[in-house]
Amino acid sequence: MKTSLFIVSFFIGIAGFAQQEQDSLSVKKHELKFNLAMAIAGIPELTYEYFIEDNTSVGLSVGVGLDSPEDLDLRLLVTPYYRIFFGKKQNAGFFIEANAAVATYHDKYTYYNYYYDESGDYVRTQVEAIDEKTTNFGLGAAIGFKLLTRNNYVGEIFTGAGRLFGDSNDYEVYPRLGISLGKRF
């Protein structure tokens, strides 16, 4: 009797453990997304998100400026973030986000001399043009909404901004906005 009770308990335990392992394997904890809004702005952005719990996640977005530096000053935007979700579905619905950023961009300065020539005309001449690459760190926040389908496709819309800290006064704010599409796996 003790042996059969032990065997039944053993198999029930194994079945419970296997079910628990299967449940933990079926829970999707990763997400990969592409930000369409930033791509239209000239900075395609790819995002990876990992779900810590049912209502919190961490992620990393990387955007690269593909246009020439004359057309678009922002060259690279790396944004790690932390999100808290308020929806009924797991890691979906309304969310708030705290983020940081490392932004690399081109600072352009042009210096001019102004004077009157011999004929009395006011003349402007370019003395020097400086184009230097600058990298700064920033902190910001965003709000948004994430939709999740039964097939684990996601769509999200969010908006926010952050403040850059550094020695350059040309760029004090970085954008945090998007319309993203992706897949949870």
FENJOCOR-V504423 format. One record per residue. RES is the residue in one letter. SS is DSSP state (2 for helix, 1 for strand, 0 for the rest). PSI is psi in whole degrees, 0 to 359 (NA if undefined). OMEGA is omega as a letter, one per 40 degrees, with the letter a starting at -180 (999 if undefined). Layout:
{{RES SS PSI OMEGA} {RES SS PSI OMEGA}}
//
This chain:
{{M 0 314 i} {K 2 323 a} {T 2 315 a} {S 2 323 i} {L 2 319 i} {F 2 317 a} {I 2 316 i} {V 2 315 i} {S 2 319 i} {F 2 312 a} {F 2 324 i} {I 2 319 i} {G 2 316 i} {I 2 315 i} {A 2 318 i} {G 2 318 i} {F 2 317 i} {A 2 319 i} {Q 2 319 i} {Q 2 318 i} {E 2 319 i} {Q 2 319 i} {D 2 318 a} {S 2 332 i} {L 2 330 a} {S 2 343 i} {V 0 123 a} {K 0 123 a} {K 0 1 a} {H 1 153 a} {E 1 139 i} {L 1 128 a} {K 1 155 i} {F 1 129 a} {N 1 107 a} {L 2 322 a} {A 2 316 i} {M 2 328 i} {A 2 320 i} {I 2 326 i} {A 0 355 i} {G 0 6 a} {I 1 79 i} {P 1 136 a} {E 1 131 i} {L 1 137 a} {T 1 136 i} {Y 1 134 i} {E 1 136 i} {Y 1 133 a} {F 1 119 a} {I 0 310 i} {E 0 190 a} {D 0 340 a} {N 0 11 i} {T 1 151 i} {S 1 163 i} {V 1 153 a} {G 1 172 i} {L 1 124 i} {S 1 137 i} {V 1 119 i} {G 1 138 a} {V 1 128 i} {G 1 118 a} {L 0 340 i} {D 0 166 i} {S 0 153 i} {P 0 337 i} {E 0 329 a} {D 0 327 a} {L 0 119 a} {D 0 326 a} {L 1 123 a} {R 1 323 a} {L 1 136 i} {L 1 110 i} {V 1 121 a} {T 1 100 i} {P 1 147 a} {Y 1 164 i} {Y 1 130 a} {R 1 146 i} {I 1 126 a} {F 1 147 a} {F 0 16 a} {G 0 172 i} {K 0 328 i} {K 0 160 i} {Q 0 120 i} {N 0 51 i} {A 0 166 a} {G 1 201 a} {F 1 140 i} {F 1 156 i} {I 1 153 a} {E 1 136 i} {A 1 134 a} {N 1 165 i} {A 1 169 i} {A 1 148 i} {V 1 115 a} {A 1 131 i} {T 1 130 a} {Y 1 169 i} {H 1 129 i} {D 1 129 i} {K 1 125 i} {Y 1 137 i} {T 1 129 i} {Y 1 139 a} {Y 1 152 i} {N 1 138 i} {Y 1 133 i} {Y 1 169 i} {Y 1 132 i} {D 0 187 a} {E 0 331 a} {S 0 357 i} {G 0 5 i} {D 0 145 i} {Y 1 124 a} {V 1 139 i} {R 1 127 i} {T 1 141 i} {Q 1 126 a} {V 1 312 a} {E 1 141 i} {A 1 126 a} {I 1 132 i} {D 1 104 a} {E 1 149 i} {K 1 132 a} {T 1 140 i} {T 1 127 i} {N 1 162 i} {F 1 147 i} {G 1 167 i} {L 1 145 a} {G 1 188 a} {A 1 160 i} {A 1 162 i} {I 1 156 i} {G 1 187 a} {F 1 134 a} {K 1 132 i} {L 1 142 a} {L 1 129 i} {T 0 171 i} {R 0 334 a} {N 0 12 i} {N 0 27 i} {Y 1 145 a} {V 1 151 i} {G 1 138 i} {E 1 154 i} {I 1 134 a} {F 1 159 i} {T 1 149 i} {G 1 186 i} {A 1 170 i} {G 1 164 a} {R 1 127 i} {L 1 139 i} {F 1 132 i} {G 0 188 a} {D 0 350 a} {S 0 138 i} {N 0 356 a} {D 0 318 a} {Y 0 113 a} {E 0 349 a} {V 1 142 i} {Y 1 147 a} {P 1 148 i} {R 1 86 a} {L 1 156 i} {G 1 160 i} {I 1 105 a} {S 1 146 i} {L 1 142 a} {G 1 194 a} {K 1 136 i} {R 1 134 i} {F 0 NA 999}}
//
